Amino acid sequence: MERKNIDWGNLGFGYVQTDWRYVANFKNGQWEEGGLTADANITMNECACVLQYAQTCFEGLKAYTTVDGKIVCFRPDLNAARMADSCRRMKMPVFPEEKFVEAVIETVRANAQWVPPYGSGASLYLRPFMFGSDSIIGVKPANEFQFRIFATPVGPYFKGGVKPLTVRISDLDRAAPRGTGHIKAGLNYAMSLYNIVDAHEQGYDENVYVDSATRTHIEETGGANIIFIKGNTLVTPKSDTILPSITRRSLLQVAKDYLGMEVEEREVLLSEIDQFTECGLCGTAAVISPVGKIVDHGKDISYAGMGPVIQKLYDTLRGIQMGQIEGPAGWIQEIC
Ligand SMILES: *Cc1c(COP(=O)(O)O)cnc(C)c1O
């Protein structure tokens, strides 16, 4: 297989149109047979439910080349399950979980020339998503839906070395109790855009959200979960309004089973975050981005950045993903 002629090491995180995407339509109460298409555009009515009432959710995962030259992706079954949860909460039809994984595999296979080589640090980002596509003006769910997966090559996250992030405790909220913070809905991002632009304008990389009911404990950032380290213990917030990160879940298992660490998933108080030595943000994009500083209204709380424990967690999970370390059964989905 001949790879596309791309400078993999210098790719950023932006949309690059690849050759094939997967499409399946839901009509008359059932999923039609899905398949690949070369058409990257979607045509729909001006009154489509997604355009008027934001009935949409998405997923994100990566395909990449391992040390022995295989193209794989990481735990796509968990993306399938999470998307099913998102669909149920958004009153959208679940795309069957086994078909989701098959569609991921089909999309990657068709775009194999776009999968970056081992060692480049780049990967092929996959974006499964679903939206209500028929015209809806009275407030109710759509009747017709489209499920799609496109692929786009993305560059190494830590280009030119790891820069620890500076983040702020946000004054705006991302999720309400009993709301939709725990599902991957586009609407959670729509309302965070104002705040992320404001954070960047004020010189911060990200917003750290606290719980909106009491504003006393830490939740997560706009697009990544948060972990803290104290001694040999990994501490991460437990809350019904956090998006359950697959990276975080995997890191907890790596900490316990590979590194012999203690793991605490519990409420994390804003008032205790100065007692941790390391802090990181976790998600598919970077695995872990180290945090150097959390700013809480003029008070700076400093961390070790890529400290020894976060480095070990990162190296171990990356090692498992890249096929250098034997992972738990089922973590690596071979594609070709
Ligand atoms: C997608 C997402 C994450 C990260 O989840 P991963 O499965 O690890 O990629 C964290 N927080 C939010 C709000 C997200 O949307």
The ligand as a Tripos MOL2 file, in Angstrom:
@<TRIPOS>MOLECULE
LIG
   15    15     1     0     0
SMALL
NO_CHARGES

@<TRIPOS>ATOM
      1 C1        -14.7730   13.4270   24.3660 C.3       1 LIG1
      2 C2        -14.6420   14.1360   25.6730 C.ar      1 LIG1
      3 C3        -13.6720   13.7550   26.6310 C.ar      1 LIG1
      4 C4        -12.6010   12.7280   26.3610 C.3       1 LIG1
      5 O1        -13.0620   11.4410   26.1450 O.3       1 LIG1
      6 P1        -12.1290   10.3390   25.4590 P.3       1 LIG1
      7 O2        -13.0380    9.1810   25.2800 O.co2     1 LIG1
      8 O3        -11.0280   10.0400   26.3970 O.co2     1 LIG1
      9 O4        -11.6280   10.9180   24.1830 O.co2     1 LIG1
     10 C5        -13.6780   14.4230   27.8490 C.ar      1 LIG1
     11 N1        -14.5590   15.4130   28.1120 N.ar      1 LIG1
     12 C6        -15.4850   15.8100   27.2190 C.ar      1 LIG1
     13 C7        -16.4260   16.9110   27.5740 C.3       1 LIG1
     14 C8        -15.5560   15.1770   25.9790 C.ar      1 LIG1
     15 O5        -16.4680   15.5860   25.0790 O.3       1 LIG1
@<TRIPOS>BOND
     1     1     2 1
     2     2     3 ar
     3     2    14 ar
     4     3     4 1
     5     3    10 ar
     6     4     5 1
     7     5     6 1
     8     6     7 2
     9     6     8 1
    10     6     9 1
    11    10    11 ar
    12    11    12 ar
    13    12    13 1
    14    12    14 ar
    15    14    15 1
@<TRIPOS>SUBSTRUCTURE
     1 LIG1         1 GROUP 0 **** ****
